[in-house]
């Protein structure tokens, strides 16, 4: 049971998102009079790190035990 005339709730969120992305590509071609040829290679790498810390506090509240079993 929480009994109070007014309640103040404060929360602080310190979320961070860190992203690292790397890409590479190689291309080629050849044809002296249809000796033909072609080459293409592509690579993409990504790393995402998401961190979330939230701290909340309640002020102006008296919290205690009670023998009241009614749930009020």
N, C-alpha and C positions, 0 to 999 in steps of 0.2 A: 504494500500500500504506500502510495506517495501522496502526501497532503501538502499543498502549498497555495499561497495567494497568487504568486506569479512564478513562472519558470523561465529560465534563460538557457537555451541550448546553443552551444558553440561547436562548430566542426571545422577542422582544417584538413584539406586534401592536398597531398604533395605527390601528385601523379607525374610520372615522366615516361616519355616514349623516346627510345633511342633506335635509330635506323641506320644500317650500313648497307649500301648497295654497290656492287661492282659488276661491270659489264665488259665484255670483250668480243671482238668480231674479226674474222679473217675472210676475205673474199678473193676470188681469183677468176681468171678467164684466159682462154687461149684459142686461137683459131687460124693461124697462118694457112689460109686457103682450106679451111675445114679439116684441119687436124683435130678440130673440136676441143673440148675440155671445159671444165668448170669445177669450182671448189667453193664451198661456203661453210664456215663453222661459226657458231655463235654460242656464247655462254653467258648466263646471267645468274648472279648469286645475291641473295638478300637475307639479312638477319635483323629481326625486330625484337626488341626487348621492352616489355611494358611492365612498369612497376607502379603499384598504387598503395599508398599508406594513408589511412584516414584516422584522425584522432578526434573524438567527440567528448565534450564534458557538459554536465548539467549543473547549474548554479541555483542558489536560493531554494534548495529542497532539503527537507529532513527525511532521511530514509531510516526506518527502524522496523523492528519486529512488533507484531501485534497478536493478541489472542483472538481477534476477530476472524472467524472462519467463513464469513458470508461472501468473501471475495469483493467487498466494496472498499 
